[in-house]
């Protein structure tokens, strides 16, 4: 297994934080990571399938996997 990068850890930390509005989260993504919201969600989605991310943040990753699976089932 490979280690998570600093950026990947930062993505997990941002996703795990509580956000009152989507706009506040997207602003934090731009300010803290220097990437677009679209790129952020691409990185986050990729992390959901990584065992290293699951080991680092099991509750967060499992919650996000359930959400992703539910959305796929709706389609």
Number of C-alpha atoms within 10 A of each C-alpha: 6 7 10 14 9 8 13 17 16 15 19 19 12 18 18 13 9 8 13 8 8 9 11 10 17 18 15 16 20 13 11 13 15 11 14 14 17 10 11 21 13 11 15 18 15 12 19 19 12 14 14 15 20 15 10 14 15 13 12 16 24 13 12 16 15 11 12 13 11 11 10 9 8 6 5
